[in-house]
Amino acid sequence: ATLSFSTPAMAATSHISVADTSAYDYWQAKGIAKNELKKWSNKLGIVVYSDFSADVRTRLGLEKGRSNVVLYSAKGEVLYAHAGTLDESERKVLLDKIRALL
């Protein structure tokens, strides 16, 4: 299973990418972090938002220092949540859940 922003399932859903940039929440590093996120946004072809206050991570109960993926239903119910690297079996589970929503 491949996760790509160009797959039909991903194109038919809404997604938000947020980077936990709370470690860079001081004036010397904040500008550098913003520039790096702009580069990633351009490379991926999506907007990557920065979370300098860690509010998103804290409010959603996400794990610090790990990639977190959360899939919500249109009603706001958590359908899938995973922290860490998505291996092949986890990618398949996630894609199957996304396809079930279509």
CORZI-V765873 format. One record per residue. SS is DSSP state (hx for helix, st for strand, lp for the rest). Layout:
# CORZI-V765873
{{SS} {SS}}
This chain:
# CORZI-V765873
{{lp} {lp} {lp} {lp} {lp} {lp} {lp} {hx} {hx} {hx} {hx} {lp} {lp} {lp} {lp} {lp} {st} {st} {st} {st} {lp} {hx} {hx} {hx} {lp} {lp} {hx} {hx} {hx} {hx} {hx} {hx} {hx} {hx} {hx} {hx} {hx} {hx} {hx} {hx} {hx} {hx} {hx} {hx} {lp} {lp} {lp} {st} {st} {st} {st} {lp} {lp} {lp} {hx} {hx} {hx} {hx} {hx} {hx} {lp} {lp} {lp} {lp} {lp} {lp} {lp} {st} {st} {st} {st} {st} {lp} {lp} {lp} {lp} {lp} {st} {st} {st} {st} {st} {st} {lp} {lp} {lp} {lp} {hx} {hx} {hx} {hx} {hx} {hx} {hx} {hx} {hx} {hx} {hx} {hx} {hx} {hx} {lp}}
